[in-house]
Amino acid sequence: MAYKDGPSTGSTSSPQASSGRRNVFINKDQYFGNVPESTWNFYIGGYQPAQKWLKDRKGRTLNNADIEHYQKIIVALAETERVMSEIDKNKMI
């Protein structure tokens, strides 16, 4: 996953995503690239953390620490999905 910075201020709007392995746009010029679709839609306790974290910061400017933190969230969610899938495979045996 990568963060693409453009000429905009970095202030978040409603996050938008393209299809497939998605680019999660935080405004018209900036986005987090290559976010897995399943990670973007992943639920924990009725919440979708990848979406909720950005929505909770709507209208705010993301600083470098925020950007790094969000990237770590995406990595953690993707790894959680991978481990859950591995556990499910082992249950079938």
C-alpha positions as CSV (number, residue, x, y, z in Angstrom):
1,M,0.0,0.0,0.0
2,A,1.2,3.5,-0.8
3,Y,0.2,7.0,-0.1
4,K,-0.1,9.3,-3.1
5,D,0.2,13.0,-2.3
6,G,-1.1,15.6,-4.7
7,P,-1.4,19.4,-4.8
8,S,-4.3,19.4,-2.4
9,T,-4.0,20.2,1.3
10,G,-4.5,16.7,2.7
11,S,-7.8,17.5,4.3
12,T,-10.0,14.5,4.3
13,S,-13.4,14.3,2.5
14,S,-15.6,11.3,2.3
15,P,-13.3,8.4,1.4
16,Q,-13.9,7.0,-2.1
17,A,-12.6,3.8,-3.5
18,S,-12.1,2.4,-7.0
19,S,-12.9,-1.2,-7.7
20,G,-10.6,-4.3,-7.3
21,R,-7.5,-3.6,-5.3
22,R,-8.5,-0.1,-4.5
23,N,-7.2,3.3,-4.3
24,V,-8.9,5.0,-1.3
25,F,-9.2,8.6,-2.1
26,I,-9.2,11.0,0.8
27,N,-9.8,14.0,-1.5
28,K,-9.6,14.6,-5.2
29,D,-5.8,14.5,-5.4
30,Q,-4.6,12.2,-2.6
31,Y,-5.2,8.6,-1.9
32,F,-3.9,5.4,-0.3
33,G,-3.1,3.1,-3.2
34,N,-3.3,-0.7,-3.5
35,V,-5.7,-1.3,-0.5
36,P,-7.1,-4.8,-0.8
37,E,-10.9,-4.8,-1.3
38,S,-11.4,-7.3,1.4
39,T,-9.4,-5.2,3.9
40,W,-11.4,-2.1,3.0
41,N,-14.7,-4.0,3.7
42,F,-13.4,-6.0,6.7
43,Y,-15.7,-6.0,9.7
44,I,-14.7,-6.1,13.4
45,G,-17.6,-6.0,15.9
46,G,-20.0,-4.3,13.5
47,Y,-17.4,-1.7,12.3
48,Q,-15.3,-1.4,9.2
49,P,-12.1,0.0,10.7
50,A,-10.5,0.9,7.4
51,Q,-13.5,3.1,6.6
52,K,-14.3,4.3,10.1
53,W,-10.9,5.6,10.8
54,L,-11.0,7.9,7.8
55,K,-14.6,8.9,8.3
56,D,-13.8,9.9,11.9
57,R,-11.2,12.4,10.5
58,K,-13.4,13.9,7.8
59,G,-12.5,17.6,7.4
60,R,-9.2,17.3,9.2
61,T,-5.8,17.5,7.6
62,L,-3.8,14.3,8.0
63,N,-0.2,14.7,9.1
64,N,2.6,12.3,8.5
65,A,1.9,10.4,11.7
66,D,-1.7,10.0,10.8
67,I,-0.8,8.7,7.3
68,E,1.7,6.2,8.8
69,H,-0.9,5.1,11.4
70,Y,-3.5,4.4,8.7
71,Q,-1.0,2.4,6.7
72,K,-0.3,0.3,9.8
73,I,-4.1,-0.2,10.3
74,I,-4.4,-1.5,6.7
75,V,-1.4,-3.9,7.2
76,A,-2.8,-5.2,10.5
77,L,-6.3,-5.8,9.0
78,A,-4.8,-7.6,6.0
79,E,-2.7,-9.8,8.3
80,T,-5.7,-10.5,10.5
81,E,-7.6,-11.7,7.4
82,R,-4.8,-13.9,6.4
83,V,-4.5,-15.5,9.8
84,M,-8.3,-16.0,10.0
85,S,-8.2,-17.7,6.6
86,E,-5.4,-20.0,7.7
87,I,-7.3,-20.9,10.9
88,D,-10.4,-21.7,8.8
89,K,-8.4,-23.9,6.5
90,N,-7.0,-25.9,9.4
91,K,-10.5,-26.4,10.9
92,M,-11.5,-28.2,7.7
93,I,-8.8,-30.8,8.0
